[in-house]
Amino acid sequence: MKTTKLEALFWSIAFPGFGQLLNGHIIKGITFIILELLINVYSNFNTAIMLSFNGDISGAINTLNFQWIMFYPCIYMFAMYDAYKFGSGKYSELSFLPFVFAAYFVTVGVMFSTTVKISKIFPGPIFLPMIALIPGISIGFLVRAIILSFRTKYKKNTQS
């Protein structure tokens, strides 16, 4: 039985590389798992997550290695897109755009996470990138809809 796009996507969200393994892309899956582990360990990501969830944002900032964590959003979002793309089911044109914009916005969220406050709340290096994911995905879907709309109008104009 083939893995659905949604199943592969959710397993990739749980751990980058799992979606690829389910899709039968073993080498790619193992590569994503190794990258996840390397970036996670060298950036001290799990410790920063634990500190953030326990309210120690300053500790999370001091613990996190920003040189390593900057790679994480792109690897994570690409692993999710790749798992989704190769899962069984209908291919959606330009489906990569929400993933790409999410990677951009989350990376920017990481870059500004040591200084940005939202209504006097300091979300820090874990929560600000998570918050940035929402506009990133939304803008990606919006850009996709605009491009597809223009393509449809262009095709109608060239056919008449």
Secondary structure, 3 states (H helix, E strand, C coil): CCCEHHHHHHHHHHCCCHHHHHCCCHHHHHHHHHHHHHHHHHHCHHHHHHHHHCCCHHHHHHHCCHHHHCCHHHHHHHHHHHHHHHCECCCCCCCHHHHHHHHHHHHHHHHHCCCCCECCECCHHHHHHHHHHHHHHHHHHHHHHHHHHHHHHHHHHHHC
